[in-house]
Amino acid sequence: MTKRRAFLIGFLGLVTAIGVVKGLSMTPKLGPAQKPIQSVNITVPQASREQFFDQLEQFANLHGFDIRIAPTTPDNEHYSVQMYREAISVIGNSSMESEKFFFGFYQNREHPIPLGSVDKLISALKQAVESVTGVTVSLAK
C-alpha cells in the first residue's frame, strides 16, 4: 500500500511538472517594443501636480517628444502621460496611487536603442521634474 501511494504521488508530481513546463512554454514572448528598456518611479505631491506637468511638457519639447497628458478617471485623481518620438516612447501613469507615477521607456521600432541614450533621457527627466517642490524620482526595480 505504501509503495503504491508513493508511486501515485510521484506520478502526480511528474504530471504536474510537465503541465507547468508546457504552460510556461506557451507564454508569449514580449518583443522589444512591449517591455520597457528602463523605468522610473516618480512621486508627485497633489499640490505640485500642475507644476510637474509643466516640467514634463518642457522636457518633452526640449527632447523632441510629442506629449499628451490626460486624466484617466472622472475625478481627475489619476493621470496618463504619453511622450513619443521616432525611436522611443515614454509612457507614464498614476493608476494605483494618485501621487505615484510609473514611467517606462520603450523603443518604437525593432532597432535597439543604446542604453546610454536612455540613461541620458532619464537623467534629464529627473533634473527637470525634481525642480518641482516635493517631487522625487527613483529607478524602478
DAGI-V488963 format. One record per residue. N is the residue number from 1. SS is DSSP state (h for helix, s for strand, l for the rest). OMEGA is omega as a letter, one per 20 degrees, with the letter a starting at -180 (* if undefined). Layout:
((N,SS,OMEGA) (N,SS,OMEGA))
//
This chain:
((1,l,a) (2,h,r) (3,h,a) (4,h,r) (5,h,r) (6,h,r) (7,h,a) (8,h,r) (9,h,r) (10,h,r) (11,h,r) (12,h,r) (13,h,r) (14,h,r) (15,h,r) (16,h,r) (17,h,r) (18,h,r) (19,h,r) (20,h,a) (21,h,r) (22,h,r) (23,h,r) (24,h,a) (25,h,r) (26,h,r) (27,l,a) (28,l,r) (29,l,r) (30,l,r) (31,l,a) (32,h,a) (33,h,a) (34,h,r) (35,l,a) (36,l,r) (37,l,r) (38,s,r) (39,s,a) (40,s,r) (41,s,r) (42,s,r) (43,s,a) (44,l,r) (45,l,a) (46,h,a) (47,h,a) (48,h,a) (49,h,a) (50,h,r) (51,h,r) (52,h,r) (53,h,r) (54,h,r) (55,h,r) (56,h,r) (57,h,r) (58,h,r) (59,h,a) (60,h,r) (61,h,a) (62,h,a) (63,l,r) (64,l,r) (65,l,r) (66,s,a) (67,s,r) (68,s,r) (69,s,a) (70,s,r) (71,s,r) (72,l,r) (73,l,a) (74,l,a) (75,l,r) (76,l,r) (77,l,a) (78,l,a) (79,s,r) (80,s,r) (81,s,r) (82,s,r) (83,s,a) (84,s,r) (85,l,a) (86,l,a) (87,l,a) (88,s,r) (89,s,r) (90,s,a) (91,s,r) (92,s,r) (93,s,r) (94,s,a) (95,s,a) (96,s,r) (97,s,a) (98,l,a) (99,l,a) (100,s,r) (101,s,r) (102,s,r) (103,s,r) (104,s,r) (105,s,a) (106,s,r) (107,s,a) (108,l,a) (109,l,r) (110,l,r) (111,l,a) (112,l,r) (113,l,r) (114,l,a) (115,h,r) (116,h,a) (117,h,r) (118,h,r) (119,h,r) (120,h,r) (121,h,r) (122,h,r) (123,h,r) (124,h,r) (125,h,r) (126,h,a) (127,h,a) (128,h,a) (129,h,r) (130,l,r) (131,l,r) (132,l,a) (133,l,r) (134,l,a) (135,l,r) (136,s,a) (137,s,r) (138,s,r) (139,s,r) (140,l,a) (141,l,*))
//
